[in-house]
Amino acid sequence: MRFVASYEPGRLRTHKADLYTHHVLHRTYSDQDCSVARALEVVGERWTILILRDALRGVHRFDDFQRSLGVARNVLHTRLLRLVDEGLLERRQYQEHPPRHEYRLTPRGEDLWPVLLALMEWGDRHRSEGEASPQAVHRNCGGTLTQRCLCSACEAQIEVDDVELRYHGTGARVA
């Protein structure tokens, strides 16, 4: 089946089938009270995460994304439009004749860098199989970045056994 994407401001549509609803993920999790599920509605598809990774690495132009990822042009086009529509990327014209655009992270998109760092760290630890992989380093001192969970009250480093999920403001525990 061939998918042809069209774009209207505030709405992404595909002909013949809704790409996200029928072929990737359901876009809404209305029966779940869960921030993770709501976030996956936006970034829960692998090409989307890899596009965001590349944007954080400084890739901005369509052809550069396509070359880096090896993704089909129609798939890349659809994912970029979705990221623009969701406010994670901004589409900017950089050339008039012919019209060419680049995609820049918005502050909302930049907020995902700790998530990508955590995924990279997990992949290095559990999926690298001894292969060398790039490391995120602090530009000023060269130190390797690591993802840590710290308590906002006492600043203790928190491990998974130290966590309890509660509804904000009610004190009610999540089952």
RAQUITA-V199165 format. One line per field, one symbol per residue. phi: phi as a letter, one per 30 degrees, with the letter a starting at -180 (. if undefined). burial: I if it has 9 or more other ideal C-beta (glycine too) atoms within 8 Angstrom, else O. Layout:
BEGIN
phi->???
burial->???
END
This chain:
BEGIN
phi->.cccdbbbeiacbbciadeddcbbbddbbddccbddddddeccdbdddddddeddddjdbceddddddcideddddedddddddedicbccbdcbdbddbbbbcdceddddddddddddddddddcbdhiddbdcdbdedcidddbdbccdddciddccedccbdbdeicidddd
burial->OOIOIOIOOOOIIIOOIOIIOOOOOOOOIOOOOOOOIIIIIIIOIOIIIIIIIIIIOOIOIIOIIIOOIOIOOIIIIIIIIIIIIOOIIOIOOOOOOOOOIIIIIIOOIIOIOOOIIIIIIIIIOOOIOOOOOOOOOOOOOOOOIOOOOOOOOOOOOOOOOOOOOIOOOOOOOOO
END
